[in-house]
Amino acid sequence: MGVCEATVQVMNKVGLHARPAVVFVQTARKFKSNILVEKLGRRANAKNLLEILALDVCYGDLIKIIAEGEDAEVAIKELVDTIKRLSRDS
């Protein structure tokens, strides 16, 4: 069981709000690992939509994604790819 983390800049026009937040949470829920999103020292469960929305992640913000569990490495890679894809799609 490992711990992985990555820092990524959110370049989606609406940040992690509305549809992008739903897509991000749905992706996180596919994994067994515990996954957190951190912004300015505040943390949220990546599988909880209300917690993600409460972080108020806006365009240009840096977030850290932290995963702990058997599929942590794959989870981090897919969630970072999701953030990048959402940024391209905006």
N, C-alpha and C positions, 0 to 999 in steps of 0.2 A: 504494500500500500504506500503510494508516494504522494508527495505534495508538489504541485507545479503552479507556476504563476506567470502572468504576462501583463505588461502594461500596453495599452492601446489608446490611440486618440480617436474620439468619436467625431466623425466628419459628416454625419447625417444631419440635414438641415433642422430636423426637429429633435435631435439628440435621441435619448432612449425614452421616448414618450409614444403613446398611442400604438400604432401598428408595429413600429420597430421594437418596442418593448415586448409586445406579445410574441413576436418572432424569436427574440432573444431568450425569453423565458421558456418557450416551447422547446427550443434547442437544448437549453440547460436540463430540462426535465427528462431528456433521453438518456442521461447518464446516471450511474449509481453514486458517483462521487458527491461529496458535499462541495458546493460551489458558492463562493462569495464574490461580490463585486464591491470594490472599495473606491470611494471618491472623497478626497480631502479628509481622510481619517475615519469617515463614516462607512459602515459596512451594511450590506444587504444580502439576503439569501437570493441567489440568482434564479431560483425556482419559484419565487414568490413575486407575482406581478406588482402588488401594492408596495412591497418593499423597494423594488426596482424603481417604480415611479416616484417614491418618496425621496430617492437619492437626487432627483432633479438633474439628471445628466443632460447637459446642453451641448450644442454644436461646439466643437473645439476642446471639450473637456478631456482630460486624461483619466482613465479608469484603470484599476488593477483588477484582474480576474484571478482568483485563487481557487484551486481545486485540490481536494484531498480525497484519495480513494483509489480503487483498483484501475479505474479508467481515466484518471486525472489528466494524463498527458494528452490523450485523444480529445477529452472534453475541452481543454484549453485551446488546442489547435482549432477545433471546430467553432468554438465561441469567438475566437479572434477572427477567423474567416467570416463568420456571420456579421460581426461588426463592420468589417471591411466591405462585405457585399452590400450591406444596408447603406453604407456611405456612398457607394457607387450608384445605387439605385435611386438615391434621393434627388 
